[in-house]
Amino acid sequence: MIQVIMVHKSSNWNISKEKAEELLHKYIIEILSDAKDNKMSLSELILLLNQRTKHIKLIHNSKIKPFSVYLRCMYGDVINFIDNFVFYGIMKQDADIQIILMDGYLNNKKIEGSHLSKYKEWILIDSDDFVII
């Protein structure tokens, strides 16, 4: 069975995708940095993200929406967004999903929006997958 997630990449948001992504990383990194072992359940992360960003007027079709709705509309869900970046980890145990901040990739530096793109969609290659000539 294949699960299909519908993404509505609507341009009716009052924020650019780059600015939203920068804000999302800022708050997600901050939330996970404050958590024990830089790890937190997905549901708790979403709750804290919505609470910490409620001061931001994110508008879609003339209605104020939380960032969790933005992520669902633009990426399908929070996991799809997080899975695009190597400095986040996703750990699943039964029905519990944990999000982990892999701070080794961050090198304890403040990440700005323009620097985030270099961490996006990395592909890990196993040495068995290629031949050295």
Contacts in CASP RR format, 6 or more apart in sequence:
PFRMAT RR
TARGET T0000
AUTHOR 0000-0000-0000
METHOD contacts of the structure
MODEL  1
MIQVIMVHKSSNWNISKEKAEELLHKYIIEILSDAKDNKMSLSELILLLN
QRTKHIKLIHNSKIKPFSVYLRCMYGDVINFIDNFVFYGIMKQDADIQII
LMDGYLNNKKIEGSHLSKYKEWILIDSDDFVII
5 76 0 8 1.000
5 77 0 8 1.000
5 80 0 8 1.000
6 76 0 8 1.000
7 73 0 8 1.000
7 74 0 8 1.000
7 75 0 8 1.000
7 76 0 8 1.000
8 73 0 8 1.000
8 74 0 8 1.000
9 73 0 8 1.000
9 74 0 8 1.000
10 60 0 8 1.000
10 61 0 8 1.000
10 73 0 8 1.000
12 60 0 8 1.000
12 61 0 8 1.000
13 20 0 8 1.000
13 58 0 8 1.000
13 59 0 8 1.000
13 60 0 8 1.000
13 70 0 8 1.000
13 74 0 8 1.000
14 57 0 8 1.000
14 58 0 8 1.000
14 59 0 8 1.000
14 60 0 8 1.000
15 23 0 8 1.000
15 58 0 8 1.000
15 70 0 8 1.000
17 74 0 8 1.000
18 113 0 8 1.000
20 58 0 8 1.000
20 67 0 8 1.000
20 70 0 8 1.000
20 74 0 8 1.000
21 113 0 8 1.000
21 116 0 8 1.000
22 112 0 8 1.000
22 113 0 8 1.000
22 116 0 8 1.000
23 53 0 8 1.000
23 56 0 8 1.000
23 67 0 8 1.000
24 49 0 8 1.000
24 67 0 8 1.000
24 71 0 8 1.000
24 81 0 8 1.000
25 85 0 8 1.000
25 111 0 8 1.000
25 113 0 8 1.000
25 116 0 8 1.000
27 49 0 8 1.000
27 52 0 8 1.000
27 53 0 8 1.000
27 67 0 8 1.000
28 45 0 8 1.000
28 49 0 8 1.000
28 82 0 8 1.000
28 88 0 8 1.000
28 99 0 8 1.000
29 87 0 8 1.000
29 101 0 8 1.000
29 106 0 8 1.000
29 111 0 8 1.000
30 52 0 8 1.000
31 40 0 8 1.000
31 45 0 8 1.000
31 48 0 8 1.000
31 49 0 8 1.000
31 52 0 8 1.000
32 38 0 8 1.000
32 39 0 8 1.000
32 40 0 8 1.000
32 45 0 8 1.000
32 88 0 8 1.000
32 99 0 8 1.000
32 100 0 8 1.000
32 101 0 8 1.000
33 101 0 8 1.000
33 103 0 8 1.000
35 101 0 8 1.000
37 100 0 8 1.000
38 100 0 8 1.000
38 101 0 8 1.000
38 102 0 8 1.000
38 103 0 8 1.000
39 91 0 8 1.000
39 98 0 8 1.000
39 99 0 8 1.000
39 100 0 8 1.000
39 101 0 8 1.000
40 48 0 8 1.000
40 98 0 8 1.000
40 99 0 8 1.000
41 96 0 8 1.000
41 97 0 8 1.000
41 98 0 8 1.000
41 99 0 8 1.000
42 78 0 8 1.000
42 79 0 8 1.000
42 97 0 8 1.000
42 98 0 8 1.000
42 99 0 8 1.000
45 78 0 8 1.000
45 99 0 8 1.000
46 68 0 8 1.000
46 78 0 8 1.000
49 66 0 8 1.000
49 67 0 8 1.000
49 68 0 8 1.000
50 66 0 8 1.000
50 67 0 8 1.000
50 68 0 8 1.000
53 66 0 8 1.000
53 67 0 8 1.000
54 66 0 8 1.000
56 67 0 8 1.000
57 64 0 8 1.000
58 64 0 8 1.000
58 65 0 8 1.000
58 66 0 8 1.000
58 67 0 8 1.000
58 69 0 8 1.000
58 70 0 8 1.000
59 65 0 8 1.000
60 69 0 8 1.000
60 70 0 8 1.000
60 73 0 8 1.000
68 78 0 8 1.000
71 77 0 8 1.000
71 78 0 8 1.000
71 80 0 8 1.000
71 81 0 8 1.000
72 78 0 8 1.000
74 81 0 8 1.000
75 81 0 8 1.000
75 84 0 8 1.000
79 90 0 8 1.000
79 97 0 8 1.000
82 88 0 8 1.000
82 89 0 8 1.000
82 90 0 8 1.000
82 99 0 8 1.000
83 90 0 8 1.000
84 120 0 8 1.000
84 121 0 8 1.000
85 116 0 8 1.000
85 119 0 8 1.000
85 120 0 8 1.000
86 102 0 8 1.000
86 105 0 8 1.000
86 119 0 8 1.000
86 122 0 8 1.000
87 101 0 8 1.000
87 102 0 8 1.000
87 103 0 8 1.000
87 104 0 8 1.000
87 105 0 8 1.000
87 106 0 8 1.000
87 111 0 8 1.000
87 119 0 8 1.000
88 99 0 8 1.000
88 100 0 8 1.000
88 101 0 8 1.000
88 102 0 8 1.000
89 99 0 8 1.000
89 100 0 8 1.000
89 101 0 8 1.000
89 102 0 8 1.000
90 97 0 8 1.000
90 98 0 8 1.000
90 99 0 8 1.000
90 100 0 8 1.000
91 97 0 8 1.000
91 98 0 8 1.000
91 99 0 8 1.000
91 100 0 8 1.000
92 98 0 8 1.000
105 119 0 8 1.000
END
